Amino acid sequence: MDLNRLLADVPIPSIKGPGIDPGKYGSGTLTLEKIISQVIGVLTIIAVIFFAIQVIIAGYNFISSEGDEKKMEMARKSLTNGVLGIVIVVVAVGIASLIATLLGISNPLDLNALFTGMGL
């Protein structure tokens, strides 16, 4: 009997041991991708809400300053900081998407596809 034929008939045992079954919870990169996507999404939303509230409060302070130069200047600075914060958040997300598109990454947070494309 041929040796290859003899080896082909031998059943391969399933290896079981202590620890977590890797197939039970899905791919590790998919889990990491979901976590990173959710964290970035939540932080972006929180930043936009925070700066929007800053703009609203600065507008209220500007209106309620009653002509006091110090209060008006503080409200103007706060308004400028709030608007700049919103612009920076929006531009950062846009630049990240642009760079990802230029590098050929369709979804910058799709780590599973990125690692597969790198051959890992």
C-alpha positions, 0 to 999 in steps of 0.5 A: 500500500502506498504511504500517502494513501495510508496517511490519507486514511488516518483521521486527524484528531481535534485538538482541545485544550484550556482557553477560549475557543477562537471561533466562538466570539468571531475574528479578533480583528472584527472585534477590534474594528467594532470597538475602534469604530464605536469609540471614534464614533462616540467621541466624535458625537460627544465632541460635536455636542460639547462644542455646540453647547459651548457655542450656545452658552457663548451666545447666551453670555454675549447677549446677557453681557449688557454691554460690559466689555470684559463679558463681551470679550470673554463671550467672543473668545468662548464663541470663537473656541466653540466654532473652531472646535466644531470645525476642527472635528469636522475637518479631522474626520474629513481629512482622515476619510480623504487620506484613507481614500487616497491610500486605497482604503475604502473603509478606514476602520475595516481592520479585517479587510486591511489585514487581509489585504496586507497578507496577514 
